[in-house]
Amino acid sequence: MKPERQPPSTSVIHNLRDLLRGSGFRRLLTVRLLSQFADGVFQVGLATYVVFAPEQQTTPADIAAAMAVLLLPYSLLGPFAGVLLDRWRRRQVLFHGNLLRCALVVASCALILSDAPDWLFYLSALLVTAVNRFILAGLSAALPRVVVEPDRLVVANSLSPTAGTLAATLGGGGAFVVQLLASSQGVEDTLALLLAAAIYLLAGLAALRLGRDQLGPDDRALAPDLRTAVVATSRGLTAGLRHLRDRPYAAWTLTGVGLMRFCYGALLVTVLMLCRYAWDEGGDEGVALLGVAVGISGAGFFVAAVLTPWLVARLGRLGWYVCCALAAAVLVPALGLPFAPAPMMLAAFVLGLVTQSAKIVTDTVVQSSVSDDYRGRTFALYDMLYNIAFVGAAGVAALILPSDGRSPALLCLVSALYALTALLIARLRCRAVSRETAEAAG
């Protein structure tokens, strides 16, 4: 007689309890929470300065240009950073990277107060964002080193990145609170950025609680000098792409999450323009509604962390992935076409839920399909895909959106892309099932 199967919800709680008992996982999670809390503060300070400053008449093209300036340079260099992640001690990357971000954010504050040219501010913000993407890839690559049981990676990927996203959401809320204490726009943004700098410093110090070699990579992977590392970077890029090409399960889930990220970026620009013009009546209503949307979306991320392990146990990884994409394809036009605040807030929750659920599944698939020696460069490629999809979405939105953000055509395009994602992942799931059936029969 087969033993009774443990209920999925009980198993998730048990795994979560065991994960939190591990000192390595707790310490890595602490670094992530502090780092992403600071990210939320920094991003809100940046957004209010770029989008909502009274003297700036922001257009969709302006938002697209800002995203391109901040994200594209790193996106093109992301795979090279990934190879370095497979050679540098990841603990040191988390430590030095957060200290560097602290210094750069302080420099951004000085630029705001001195009325420096915008290009200098964007250069400083670009450097902060570049280091941020590098650190997030390092955190993901390091996670399997503190979670040794493969069957608990789903729970770890539910808790860790989702908790980081919630921390970023709380950080954004903290930035709004800090800005209420100021008397002018420049001081508001400066206070928020100084708070981000302080938390980045704490995140860097928290990384020192981890062992120097605890997060890998193994010593044999360390490049002996800079020249060797540069040569290995060029070769490693090709090797990483080949490694991913030979693992279609990971490659196609990455394609799907890239499409969903594109959709998320297009809808984000839509909400920004609606808050800036359509829903703002001359006061702070637009900023307040943006804050509410961010908070509700964060609630969707939290629900995804709770539901995903349970639903993966019931539907399988790709089964839940398909359900998320289909739900978004149906609900985006249903909730978005009125272009009213209330249904848009509900849409923000749905998008937070389905986007984070798909990312949890993708993270788990990539981590379980890619060997440790290639994880750093694979997650850097993953990050590059995320950024390029996001910037591409902003560019498409700039071409389609009117100044007030109301565009039925863009919402229909997004819905179609979600449906395409569901179709691609459903086909991948069918192939996986067929292969497993054939192996079992053989």
N, C-alpha and C positions, 0 to 999 in steps of 0.2 A: 504494500500500500504506500502510495506516495505521501510525503509529509504535507500537511496543510500549508498552502502558500501564505506568506505573511502579507497582510493588506498593504497596498502601496503607500498609503498615508502613514502607517506605522513605520514602514521601512524608511521612508524619507526622514521622519523625526529621529529615528535611531541613527541613521547616517549623519544627520546634521549634528546631533549631540556628540557623536564620535569625532567629527571633523573639528568641532570647537574645542575638544579636549587636546588636540594636537597643538603644541606651542608654535611650531613652524607655520601652520596654517593661520593661527590667530595673529601672529606677528606680521605675516604678509598681508593679511586682511586689514590690519591697522594701518599699514603704509598706504594701501589702496584707499581706505576711507578718508584719511587725512588728505591725500593727494587729490582725490576727486572732489572732496568738499571745497578745497581751494580752487579747483577748476571751475566749479559752479559759481563761486564768488567772482572769479576773474571774468568768466564769460558774461555774467550779468553786467558787470561794470563796463566791459567792452561793448555790449549790445546797447546799453543806455547811452553811451557816449557816441556810438556810430549812428544808431537808428533814431533815438528819441530826443536827441539834443534839439532844442527849439530852432537853433540857427541852421540846422541841416534839413533840407527838403529831400529826404531819402526816397529813392526809386528802387524797383526790383533790380535794375541794372547795377545800382550802387551796391546792393547787398551781394549780388553775384560777383562783382569785382572784389569786394572785401573778402569773400570766401575764397576766391581764386588766389588772392595775394597771400592769405593766411595758410591755405592748405595745399595748393598745387606744388610749390617748391619742395616741401617735405615729401609729398606723395611720389614725386619722381625719383627721390633719393631713398625712399623707404626700404626697398630691398637691400641696399647697401648697408643701411643701419641694422637690418636683420642679420646679416652675416656677422657684423660686429657683435651683436647680441649673443651669437653662438661662440664668440671668442673672448669677450670681456666678462668678468665676474658680474653677474646680474645684480648682486647685492650692491656692488659699487656703483652700478648704473643708477639704481634707485636713490642712493645717497647723494652722489654728485649731481645727478640730474635735478633733484628737487632744490638743492642749494643754488644751482645755476638759475632756476626759474625764480627763486626768491629775489636774486639780484636783478634779473631782467624786469620783474614786475615793479620793483622800486624805481628802476630807470624809467618805466612807462609813466609812473606817477609824476616824476620830475618833468617829463615832456608835456603832460597835460597842464601842469601848473605854470610852465614857462611859455605856453602858447606856441610851442614848436611846430614846424610844418607837419602836416598829416603824414607824409611819407616816412618821417622818422618814427612816429607813433606806430604806424603799421609795421615797420621793420622790427621794432621791439616786440610787438604782439606776435609777429611771424616767428621769431625765435622762441618765444614762450610756447607757442603751439607746436613747433617742431619738437622741442624737448618733451612736451606732453605726449605726443604720439609715440615717441621712442619709449617712454616710461610705461605706457599702457601695453605696448607690445611685450616689454620685458616682464610685466606682471603676469600676463597670460602665459608666456613661455615658462615662467618659474612655477606656476601653479602645480603641474604634475610632480615637481620635486618635493612638495610638502603634502601631496595627496597621493600616496603610493598605491592605494587600492583602486584599480580601474573602474570598478562598479560604482564608486562614489564620485566619479568625476562629474556626472550629471548634476548631483546635488551641489558639489563645489562650484560648478559653473552657474548654477542657479543663485547660490548665495553670494559669491564673491563679486562678479561684475554687476549684479543687480543691486547689491548693497552699495557698491561704488556709485552707481547711477543715482540711487536714493540720496547718498551723501552729497552728490553734485546738486541734486534738487534742493536739499536743505541749505547747501552753500549759497545757491541762488536766492533762496528766501532770506538767508542771513544778510546778503548784499542789499536786498530791498530794505531791510530793517535799518541797516547802517546808513543807507542813503536818506532815510527819514530824519536822521539826526543832523544833517547838513543844511546849510542855508543857501547854497548855490550849486549849479550844475557841476562845475569843475571840482568843488570840494566833495560833492556826493561821489563822483567817480573815483576820486583820489582815495577817500576813506575805504571804499570797497576794495580797491586794488591793494592798499596797505594791509587789509585783513587777509587777502589772498597770499601776500608775501609772507606774513607771519605763519600761516598754516603750511605753506610750502616748506618753510624752515623746520617746523615740527615733523613733517613727513620725512624729510631727509634724516633727521636725528632718529626717528623711529626705525628706519632701515638698519641702523647700527645694531639693533637688538637681534638681528638675524646673523647667523654665522657667515664668515667671509666667503666660504665656498659652498654654503648650504644650498643656494639656488642654482648652482651650476654656472656654466657648463663644466664638464670634466676637464682637468688640467691638460689632458692630451689635445684638447681642441683649441687651447690658447695660442694665438699667434705670437711668435717670439719678438717681433719688432713691427714698427709701423709699415715699413715697405712690404713685408710679408703679408701683413693684414690687408693692405690695399690690393695686392695681387690676388689674395684669397677671396677678397670681396668680389672682384670681377668674375672669378671662376665660380664662386659660390652662388652668384645670382643665377647663372645658367643651371647649376646643379640643383638649386632649390626649385626652379620652374620644372625641371625634368622630374624631380621627386614628386611634385604635386601632379604633374601630368600622368604619372603612373598610378595615381590614386584617384580615380574618377569619383569615388564616393565623396571625398573631401572637396574635389574641384567643383562639382556641380552644386553642392550645398553652398560653397562660396559664391558661385554665380547667382544663386537664388537670393542670398542675403545682400548681394550687391544691388540687385533689382529692387529689393525692399528698402534698402538705404536710399536709393534714388527717389523712390516714392516719398519717403519720409522727408527728404530734403526739399522736394517741391512743395509739400504741404506746409513745411515750416516757413518757407518764404511767403506762402499764401497767408498764414496766420499773422506773420510779422506785418504785412501790408494792411491786413484788416484791422489789426490793433492800432497801427500808426494813423490810418486815415478813416476807414469806414466806421470804426467803433469809438473813436476818440472825439469827444465833443469840446475840446479845447482845454481840458484839465489833465488829470493823470489817469483817466479811465483806460486809455490804451495800455499804459505800462501795467496797471493793475490787472487787466484782463490777460495780458501776457504772463504775468506771474501766476494767475489762477490756472492758465493752460499748462504751464510748466509743472505746477504742483499736481494737477490731475493726471498728466502724463506720467509723472513719477509714481503715482498710485497704481497706474497700469503696469509699470515695471515691477512693483512690489507683488502685485497679484500674479504676474508671470512667474516670479521666483517661487511662489507657493504652488501654483498649479502645474507648472511644466514637469517636475519630476513625477508627479502623480499621473498626469495624462500621458507622458512618455511610457510609463509602465503599462498603461491601458492600450494606447494607440500605436506605440512605437515612435522612435524619433521622427522619422519622416512623415508618419501619419499625422502627428500633431503639427508639424511644419505646414503640411498641406491645409489643414483646418484653419490655421492662422492666416495664410495667404487668401484663402477663399472668403473668410469673414471680412477681411479688409476690402476685398474687391466688391463685396455687396454693400458694406456699411459706409464706405467713404462717400459715394454719391448720395446715398440715402440721407446721411447726416449733414453732408457738406453743402449740397446745392442750395439750401435756403440762405446760406451765408449769414446766419444769425448766431449770436454768441452761445446760447444754450446748447443747441445741437453740436456746435463746433467743440464745445468743452467735452461733450460725450465722445465725440470722434477722437479727441486728444487722448482720452482714456483707452479707447480701443486700440489706437495706434501704439501707445506705450506698451500695452499688453502683447500685441502680435509681434511688434518689432523686437522686444526683448526676448520673447519666447523663441523666435527664429534664431536670434543670436546665441542663446543658451544652447540650442541644439547644434548650431554650426560650430561653436567653440568645442563642444564635446566630440563631434565627429572629427574635427581637425586634430585635436589632441590625441584621440585614440587611433587615428589613421596615419599620423606622421611620426617618424622616429625622433627621439630627443635631439639628435645632432642637427636636425633640420627645423626644429620648432621655432627658433628665433626668427629665421629668415621667412618661414611660412607665415607667422603672425605679422611680420612686417609687410609682407605682400597682402595679407588680409587687411591690414590697416590702410595700405595704399589704395586698395580697391574701395574701401569705405570712403576715403577722402575724395577720390576721383568721382565716384558716384554722387556724392553730396554736392561737389562743385558743379558737375554736369547738370544735376537737377536744378541748381540755382540759375545756371545759364539758360536752360529751357524755360524756366519760370519767368526769367527776365524777358524772353521773347514773346511769351503768351500773356502774362498777367497785365491787366490795366493797373493804373496807379492805386486804385482802392482795393485791389486784391480779389475782386469778384470775377472768376473765370470758370464757367461750366466746362469749357473745353479742356482745361488743365485737370480738373477733377475726373473727367471721363478718361483721359489718358492715364492717370494714376491708377484708376480702377482696372483698366485693361492690363497694365503691367503687373498688378497684383494677381490677376487671373492667369497671366502667362507664367508667373512664378509658381502658382499652384500646379499648373499643368506640367512644368519641367520637373518639379520635385515628385509629383505623382508618378511620372514615368520612371524616375530614378528608383522610387520605392518598388515599383513593379519589377524592375530588373533585379533589385537586391533580393526580393522574395523568390523570384525564379531561380536565381543562382543558389540561394540557400536550399531550395527544394531539390534542385539537381544534385547538390553535394550530399544531402541527406539520402537521396535515392541511390547514389553511387556507393 
